[in-house]
Amino acid sequence: MLVIGVESSCDETAVALYDSEQGLVGHLVHSQIDLHAAYGGVVPELASRDHIQRLIPLLRQLLNDSGHTLSQIGGVAYTSGPGLAGALLTGAVYARALAWALEVPALAVHHMEGHLLAPMLESNTPQPPFVCLLVSGGHSQLIRVDAIGAYTFLGDTLDDAAGEAFDKTAKVLGLPYPGGPHLSRLAENGDATAFDLPRPMTDRAGLDFSFSGLKTAVMTTWNRLSQQPMSDAELDKLRADLAASFQAAIVDTLRIKCERALRQEGLDCLVISGGVSANRHLRTSFDEHFSNTTISAGSTGGASTVDVVYPSLEFCTDNAAMIALVGSLRLTAGEQSGSDITVRPRWPLSELCCPGANA
């Protein structure tokens, strides 16, 4: 089955083609960063209007580039939530109209399940069971994956997610939109040991996250020190050192909780997905640590080092390839959505059921 994927949950417009037998055929993404930069953040109305203008030309280009036609399409998958209501509606209406015109089934896809399964777009596809760290602007979750749709939630964020903390801290330091990537680049020039920042909730049992206190610690330090007399070079160094120290605290906290989850579940495969999984320091830190970490394999009594799997950088941020993948998996399992066009700006991933349950 050849499936079209449509993604429009926030500020990327994306389309993709996924073949259930051959894998990903192609995908295109249009970013709205330049559109929203002047406002310092995403403007929902502008995002929705831009999606409307981009969807049809993007799909036409993708079909032309791949040498496929609409007559070959066997299903359409689209992001139904979570995300911005208006942005979601543009993609949902377009996808459902396309499916109706082609007389093929349509499937509403959970955006975060797309991120969760994005590593399956790679050649070294992780095989369940594994633990997934789903880490993005709005989510910091630890999930045990036993099969497609069979998810056990191990830990969640109690306040700011990791990506949200990156963006808010970047704003405190006076960095431009989008803040997270700018902070990560700045951190490369800083001293990660310059400030002893907290590793939140690592001194107690459990797998939940909380990063609001860490963000406040950076803000307090910056407000106190940046008011002192110093040269521009000294101020730049302060900013870089704080960025590096903050990033190290975030990554250490995520790594500690991941290892705790792996040991709790007796698993030796860790999947890291979502926008923050593109962070270079995170990947280096996790690879170095877990290449020397052994986990007892539950009832077997054996032990092995941890295999850490990431999606390619192009599949870390929002894209339609992951939506088409999930659509292909669930459509071939017999699922499809009803005729109503609905979106869910808030949609807990825990509400998903196994493939075939709604067939």
Backbone torsions as a table, in degrees:
resi	resn	phi	psi	omega
1	MET	NA	132.6	176.1
2	LEU	-98.6	120.1	-172.6
3	VAL	-115.7	134.4	170.7
4	ILE	-89.0	133.2	173.6
5	GLY	-110.3	137.9	179.6
6	VAL	-127.5	127.0	179.0
7	GLU	-125.2	125.5	179.3
8	SER	-151.9	37.2	-171.6
9	SER	-75.1	-23.3	-177.6
10	CYS	-146.8	-104.5	-172.7
11	ASP	-118.2	23.4	168.0
12	GLU	-125.1	133.2	172.2
13	THR	-102.5	124.5	-174.2
14	ALA	-144.1	147.8	174.8
15	VAL	-136.2	154.7	-179.2
16	ALA	-153.4	159.7	172.3
17	LEU	-122.4	128.7	179.5
18	TYR	-130.3	127.4	178.4
19	ASP	-99.5	127.5	-175.9
20	SER	-62.9	-19.1	179.3
21	GLU	-104.2	-37.3	-175.1
22	GLN	-99.6	-12.2	-179.5
23	GLY	91.8	-155.7	-175.5
24	LEU	-68.8	125.7	178.8
25	VAL	-88.2	-41.2	180.0
26	GLY	176.3	162.1	177.2
27	HIS	-155.9	154.2	179.0
28	LEU	-135.1	143.2	178.8
29	VAL	-132.7	132.3	171.0
30	HIS	-112.2	120.1	179.9
31	SER	-90.8	142.1	178.4
32	GLN	-101.0	16.9	-176.3
33	ILE	-53.9	-48.0	-178.3
34	ASP	-63.4	-33.9	-179.6
35	LEU	-64.2	-40.1	-173.6
36	HIS	-95.7	-10.9	-174.1
37	ALA	-57.3	-38.1	-177.7
38	ALA	-64.3	-20.8	-177.3
39	TYR	-101.6	-4.8	179.0
40	GLY	74.9	13.3	-179.5
41	GLY	172.7	173.9	-175.8
42	VAL	-74.0	128.9	174.4
43	VAL	-100.1	109.3	-172.1
44	PRO	-53.3	-43.2	-178.1
45	GLU	-64.0	-42.7	178.3
46	LEU	-65.5	-38.1	179.0
47	ALA	-61.5	-45.7	-178.5
48	SER	-62.8	-44.8	-178.8
49	ARG	-63.3	-39.1	-179.0
50	ASP	-69.5	-37.6	175.7
51	HIS	-56.9	-44.2	-178.4
52	ILE	-58.1	-41.0	-177.3
53	GLN	-73.6	-26.4	-170.3
54	ARG	-96.4	-27.7	-168.7
55	LEU	-60.7	-52.0	-176.6
56	ILE	-64.4	-48.7	177.8
57	PRO	-60.3	-36.6	179.8
58	LEU	-64.4	-45.1	-179.2
59	LEU	-66.5	-40.2	177.2
60	ARG	-59.4	-43.4	179.8
61	GLN	-65.2	-41.5	-179.3
62	LEU	-63.9	-45.1	178.7
63	LEU	-62.5	-41.9	179.8
64	ASN	-65.5	-44.5	-178.9
65	ASP	-65.1	-34.3	-176.1
66	SER	-89.8	-11.5	-179.1
67	GLY	76.6	22.4	179.4
68	HIS	-108.0	165.1	177.6
69	THR	-126.9	163.7	179.7
70	LEU	-63.1	-26.3	-179.2
71	SER	-66.0	-17.3	-179.3
72	GLN	-89.4	-7.8	-174.4
73	ILE	-74.2	133.6	179.9
74	GLY	-108.2	-9.4	180.0
75	GLY	-173.4	159.9	179.3
76	VAL	-129.4	128.1	177.0
77	ALA	-116.6	142.7	-177.6
78	TYR	-145.6	152.2	177.5
79	THR	-73.4	122.6	-179.8
80	SER	-105.7	-10.2	179.1
81	GLY	160.0	170.6	-13.1
82	PRO	-74.3	168.2	-179.1
83	GLY	158.5	-165.2	177.3
84	LEU	-78.1	131.3	-173.0
85	ALA	-56.7	-50.8	-178.1
86	GLY	-64.6	-41.2	179.0
87	ALA	-63.7	-42.8	178.3
88	LEU	-61.7	-41.9	-177.8
89	LEU	-62.5	-37.6	-179.6
90	THR	-61.0	-45.1	179.7
91	GLY	-70.0	-39.1	-178.5
92	ALA	-65.1	-46.2	-179.6
93	VAL	-63.7	-43.6	179.5
94	TYR	-62.3	-46.7	-177.4
95	ALA	-66.1	-42.7	-178.7
96	ARG	-68.4	-37.7	177.1
97	ALA	-64.2	-39.4	179.2
98	LEU	-65.3	-44.5	179.4
99	ALA	-64.0	-40.3	178.8
100	TRP	-63.2	-44.4	-178.7
101	ALA	-65.8	-34.3	-179.2
102	LEU	-87.5	-8.8	-178.6
103	GLU	58.6	47.9	177.6
104	VAL	-126.3	159.1	179.7
105	PRO	-69.7	152.4	176.7
106	ALA	-121.3	151.9	-179.4
107	LEU	-137.8	127.2	174.2
108	ALA	-81.0	124.1	-174.4
109	VAL	-110.0	141.1	174.0
110	HIS	-78.6	122.9	-176.2
111	HIS	-55.2	-41.1	-175.8
112	MET	-75.9	-25.5	172.5
113	GLU	-67.4	-32.9	174.1
114	GLY	-58.9	-49.3	177.6
115	HIS	-62.1	-40.8	-178.1
116	LEU	-58.0	-38.8	-175.0
117	LEU	-101.6	2.9	-178.4
118	ALA	-54.3	-36.2	177.6
119	PRO	-60.5	-17.7	178.1
120	MET	-73.5	-4.5	172.5
121	LEU	-79.8	-11.7	-177.1
122	GLU	-88.9	165.3	179.4
123	SER	-70.2	-33.1	178.2
124	ASN	-93.2	65.2	-176.1
125	THR	-62.8	124.9	177.8
126	PRO	-70.0	140.1	179.7
127	GLN	-104.3	128.8	177.1
128	PRO	-60.1	153.5	2.2
129	PRO	-83.2	148.6	174.2
130	PHE	-152.7	164.8	174.1
131	VAL	-98.7	134.3	177.8
132	CYS	-115.9	130.5	167.8
133	LEU	-96.6	110.5	-180.0
134	LEU	-99.0	105.8	-168.9
135	VAL	-131.7	116.3	-174.8
136	SER	-149.8	-166.5	-179.4
137	GLY	-63.7	-32.9	-177.0
138	GLY	-115.8	-1.7	-174.5
139	HIS	-138.2	138.3	166.6
140	SER	-138.0	95.8	-172.6
141	GLN	-131.9	144.8	170.6
142	LEU	-109.5	125.8	-172.5
143	ILE	-133.9	133.8	171.1
144	ARG	-89.7	127.0	-179.1
145	VAL	-111.6	115.7	178.2
146	ASP	-103.2	-20.5	177.4
147	ALA	-170.8	171.3	176.2
148	ILE	-63.2	116.5	-178.5
149	GLY	90.9	-9.4	179.6
150	ALA	-102.7	88.6	-172.3
151	TYR	-119.1	135.4	174.6
152	THR	-116.9	122.2	-176.6
153	PHE	-84.3	125.2	-176.6
154	LEU	-103.2	-34.5	-178.8
155	GLY	-159.4	153.5	-177.4
156	ASP	-144.3	169.3	177.5
157	THR	-85.0	138.1	-179.1
158	LEU	-90.7	-15.9	178.9
159	ASP	-150.6	-113.3	-179.7
160	ASP	-68.5	132.3	170.9
161	ALA	-75.4	167.4	-176.1
162	ALA	-60.5	-47.2	-179.6
163	GLY	-64.0	-37.7	177.4
164	GLU	-64.7	-39.3	177.7
165	ALA	-64.6	-38.5	175.7
166	PHE	-59.1	-48.9	-176.5
167	ASP	-65.5	-42.9	-178.6
168	LYS	-69.1	-38.2	178.3
169	THR	-67.7	-37.6	176.7
170	ALA	-60.6	-39.2	179.0
171	LYS	-65.7	-40.0	177.0
172	VAL	-59.1	-39.0	-178.1
173	LEU	-82.9	1.8	176.4
174	GLY	79.0	26.3	-179.0
175	LEU	-89.6	151.7	-176.9
176	PRO	-76.5	168.0	175.9
177	TYR	-77.6	141.9	-7.4
178	PRO	-78.7	130.6	-168.1
179	GLY	-66.2	-42.0	-174.5
180	GLY	-54.5	-55.1	179.4
181	PRO	-60.7	-36.1	178.4
182	HIS	-65.9	-39.9	178.9
183	LEU	-64.5	-41.5	-179.9
184	SER	-63.4	-40.8	178.1
185	ARG	-66.5	-40.6	178.0
186	LEU	-63.8	-37.9	-177.8
187	ALA	-61.6	-25.1	179.7
188	GLU	-64.0	-21.5	-179.8
189	ASN	-100.9	4.7	-176.2
190	GLY	-107.5	171.8	177.7
191	ASP	-100.3	111.8	-176.2
192	ALA	-70.2	-11.7	179.0
193	THR	-101.5	5.2	-175.6
194	ALA	-65.9	-33.1	-178.0
195	PHE	-130.6	133.8	-179.5
196	ASP	-89.2	85.5	-177.6
197	LEU	-90.7	154.4	-177.7
198	PRO	-69.3	151.3	170.1
199	ARG	-106.3	90.4	-166.2
200	PRO	-59.7	134.4	171.5
201	MET	63.5	18.6	175.9
202	THR	-89.2	-9.4	-179.1
203	ASP	-94.9	12.7	179.9
204	ARG	-140.7	162.2	-179.3
205	ALA	-69.0	157.9	176.4
206	GLY	113.7	168.5	-174.4
207	LEU	-123.0	12.6	178.0
208	ASP	-80.5	161.2	-179.2
209	PHE	-118.9	154.0	172.8
210	SER	-153.8	118.2	-176.6
211	PHE	-118.1	2.0	-178.9
212	SER	-66.4	-37.1	179.4
213	GLY	-66.3	-38.2	177.1
214	LEU	-63.7	-43.9	177.3
215	LYS	-59.5	-41.3	179.7
216	THR	-66.3	-36.9	178.9
217	ALA	-62.8	-40.8	177.3
218	VAL	-65.9	-44.3	-179.0
219	MET	-61.1	-43.8	-179.8
220	THR	-63.3	-43.7	-179.8
221	THR	-64.8	-44.3	-179.5
222	TRP	-64.1	-45.6	-178.7
223	ASN	-63.3	-35.0	-179.0
224	ARG	-74.2	-46.6	-172.9
225	LEU	-82.9	-34.4	-176.1
226	SER	-69.9	-14.4	178.7
227	GLN	-84.8	-10.5	179.6
228	GLN	-78.3	151.1	178.3
229	PRO	-61.5	126.3	177.2
230	MET	-161.6	159.9	179.0
231	SER	-76.6	168.2	177.8
232	ASP	-60.9	-38.4	179.5
233	ALA	-64.8	-40.0	178.7
234	GLU	-67.5	-37.2	178.1
235	LEU	-66.9	-39.9	177.8
236	ASP	-63.5	-39.7	179.1
237	LYS	-66.3	-41.1	177.3
238	LEU	-59.4	-45.8	-179.4
239	ARG	-61.6	-45.1	-179.1
240	ALA	-66.5	-41.4	180.0
241	ASP	-65.6	-39.9	177.3
242	LEU	-65.6	-40.9	178.6
243	ALA	-61.9	-44.7	-179.2
244	ALA	-66.6	-40.9	-180.0
245	SER	-67.1	-40.5	177.3
246	PHE	-63.1	-48.0	-179.3
247	GLN	-60.3	-42.2	178.8
248	ALA	-61.9	-39.7	179.3
249	ALA	-64.8	-42.4	178.0
250	ILE	-61.8	-50.1	-176.1
251	VAL	-65.3	-42.0	177.9
252	ASP	-60.0	-43.5	-179.0
253	THR	-63.1	-45.2	178.8
254	LEU	-62.3	-42.0	-178.0
255	ARG	-66.6	-42.3	179.4
256	ILE	-61.3	-45.0	-179.4
257	LYS	-68.4	-35.0	178.1
258	CYS	-64.6	-44.9	179.0
259	GLU	-63.1	-39.6	178.6
260	ARG	-62.0	-40.8	179.0
261	ALA	-67.1	-42.1	178.8
262	LEU	-61.0	-44.7	179.8
263	ARG	-66.6	-39.2	178.9
264	GLN	-61.8	-41.8	-175.7
265	GLU	-90.3	-9.8	-179.1
266	GLY	67.0	37.4	-178.4
267	LEU	-117.9	151.9	-177.1
268	ASP	-121.6	20.2	175.8
269	CYS	-125.2	125.3	-179.2
270	LEU	-120.6	122.7	176.8
271	VAL	-105.9	132.8	179.2
272	ILE	-120.5	120.3	-175.1
273	SER	-133.0	165.8	-179.8
274	GLY	102.0	169.7	-173.7
275	GLY	-56.6	-38.3	-177.8
276	VAL	-70.6	-17.8	178.8
277	SER	-66.8	-11.0	176.3
278	ALA	-80.8	-10.4	-176.6
279	ASN	-63.0	124.8	-175.3
280	ARG	-64.7	-42.9	-179.5
281	HIS	-64.4	-38.5	177.9
282	LEU	-60.3	-47.5	-177.6
283	ARG	-63.9	-43.6	179.9
284	THR	-64.3	-45.3	-178.7
285	SER	-63.4	-45.7	-179.0
286	PHE	-66.1	-43.2	-179.1
287	ASP	-63.0	-44.7	-179.0
288	GLU	-64.8	-42.7	-176.9
289	HIS	-69.9	-50.4	-171.9
290	PHE	-78.3	-15.7	174.7
291	SER	-68.8	-16.6	179.1
292	ASN	-116.8	17.0	-178.2
293	THR	-113.3	127.3	177.5
294	THR	-106.5	143.0	-179.4
295	ILE	-122.1	132.1	175.5
296	SER	-69.8	131.7	-174.4
297	ALA	-89.0	59.6	172.2
298	GLY	56.5	-130.7	-173.0
299	SER	-70.9	-16.6	-178.0
300	THR	-73.1	-22.2	178.8
301	GLY	81.3	-7.1	179.4
302	GLY	-83.1	175.1	178.6
303	ALA	-143.5	146.7	-179.8
304	SER	-150.3	160.1	176.0
305	THR	-73.3	162.8	-174.7
306	VAL	-87.8	132.0	174.1
307	ASP	-93.3	116.5	-179.1
308	VAL	-104.1	126.0	-175.1
309	VAL	-121.4	132.0	176.7
310	TYR	-122.9	155.0	167.5
311	PRO	-74.8	159.1	172.1
312	SER	-58.4	156.0	-177.0
313	LEU	-55.6	-36.4	-178.5
314	GLU	-68.6	-17.1	179.9
315	PHE	-106.1	7.3	176.7
316	CYS	-78.6	-47.1	178.1
317	THR	-82.9	177.1	-174.4
318	ASP	-59.7	135.1	-179.7
319	ASN	-157.9	163.9	-179.5
320	ALA	-92.9	-12.9	179.3
321	ALA	-60.3	-42.8	-179.4
322	MET	-68.3	-32.0	178.6
323	ILE	-70.4	-41.3	177.9
324	ALA	-66.0	-36.8	177.3
325	LEU	-60.8	-52.2	179.5
326	VAL	-61.3	-41.7	178.2
327	GLY	-59.6	-43.3	179.1
328	SER	-62.4	-45.3	-178.7
329	LEU	-61.8	-43.2	-175.1
330	ARG	-82.2	-34.4	177.2
331	LEU	-66.8	-41.8	178.8
332	THR	-69.8	-20.5	175.6
333	ALA	-83.6	-1.0	175.5
334	GLY	103.1	1.9	179.5
335	GLU	-83.5	152.4	166.0
336	GLN	-163.4	156.3	-177.8
337	SER	-86.9	159.1	177.9
338	GLY	-71.5	-174.4	-174.1
339	SER	-80.4	-17.8	-179.2
340	ASP	-70.1	141.7	175.2
341	ILE	-98.1	104.5	-179.1
342	THR	-129.3	149.3	173.5
343	VAL	-128.3	157.2	-178.5
344	ARG	-130.7	92.7	178.6
345	PRO	-55.6	-33.1	173.0
346	ARG	-117.4	119.0	-174.6
347	TRP	-147.4	99.9	-180.0
348	PRO	-61.8	130.7	179.1
349	LEU	-62.1	-25.0	-178.9
350	SER	-65.7	-14.3	-179.6
351	GLU	-82.5	-8.1	-180.0
352	LEU	-69.6	146.7	177.8
353	CYS	-115.5	175.3	-177.4
354	CYS	-71.7	152.9	177.6
355	PRO	-55.3	140.7	175.9
356	GLY	94.0	-13.3	-175.2
357	ALA	-68.5	-28.0	-179.1
358	ASN	-107.3	15.0	-176.1
359	ALA	-64.3	NA	NA
